[in-house]
Amino acid sequence: MMPSQDAAEATLTHDVYTPAAIEQTICAFDHLCEVETYVEGQSTLVRFNLRIDGPSTVRDDFLNYALELSAQELLSSGE
């Protein structure tokens, strides 16, 4: 799969999206998109390099998956 020129960004606050969940999601989605991250204080900027032949919902699916992992992590830690 080749990366497309279409890139998207999202800023994820660590109050909602934990750094561990973001990293796990990057690993889970590595076959669908390339992801660059930049930590800025209590948030992570995520830049998606979507693939030409990938599904159009990759960005939304990535964010939902990371949110679910974060919720599981936060609930299990009692926060």
C-alpha positions in Angstrom: 0.0 0.0 0.0 1.3 3.4 -0.9 0.7 6.5 1.3 -1.5 9.1 -0.2 -0.9 12.9 -0.2 -4.1 13.2 2.0 -3.0 13.8 5.6 -5.2 14.5 8.6 -4.4 15.7 12.1 -6.0 15.4 15.5 -5.0 16.7 18.9 -5.8 14.2 21.6 -5.9 15.3 25.2 -4.4 12.9 27.7 -7.4 13.4 30.0 -9.4 11.4 27.5 -6.9 9.6 25.3 -4.1 8.0 27.3 -0.6 7.8 25.8 -0.6 4.0 26.2 -3.8 3.7 24.3 -2.5 6.0 21.5 0.6 3.8 21.1 -1.4 0.6 21.1 -3.7 2.0 18.5 -0.8 3.0 16.3 0.4 -0.6 16.4 -3.0 -1.9 15.6 -3.5 0.4 12.6 0.0 0.3 11.1 -1.3 -1.7 8.1 -3.9 1.0 7.3 -2.0 4.2 7.8 1.3 5.8 8.9 1.0 7.9 12.0 3.3 10.5 13.4 2.9 11.8 16.9 4.1 14.9 18.8 3.6 15.2 22.5 2.8 18.7 23.6 2.2 19.0 27.3 -0.9 17.1 28.2 -1.9 16.2 24.7 -0.6 14.4 21.6 -0.8 15.7 18.1 -1.5 12.8 15.8 -0.8 13.2 12.1 -2.3 10.5 9.8 -0.8 9.7 6.4 -3.7 7.8 4.9 -3.2 5.1 2.3 -4.6 5.6 -1.2 -6.3 2.2 -1.2 -7.3 2.2 2.5 -10.8 2.7 3.8 -12.1 6.3 4.0 -13.0 5.8 7.7 -9.5 5.1 9.0 -9.1 8.3 10.9 -12.5 8.0 12.6 -11.9 4.3 13.3 -8.5 5.1 14.8 -9.9 7.7 17.1 -12.8 5.4 18.2 -10.4 2.5 18.9 -8.0 4.7 20.9 -11.0 6.1 22.9 -12.2 2.6 23.7 -8.7 1.5 24.9 -8.4 4.7 26.9 -11.7 4.2 28.6 -10.8 0.6 29.5 -7.5 1.8 30.9 -9.0 4.6 32.9 -11.8 2.5 34.3 -9.5 -0.3 35.3 -7.1 2.1 37.1 -10.0 3.7 39.1 -9.5 7.2 37.8 
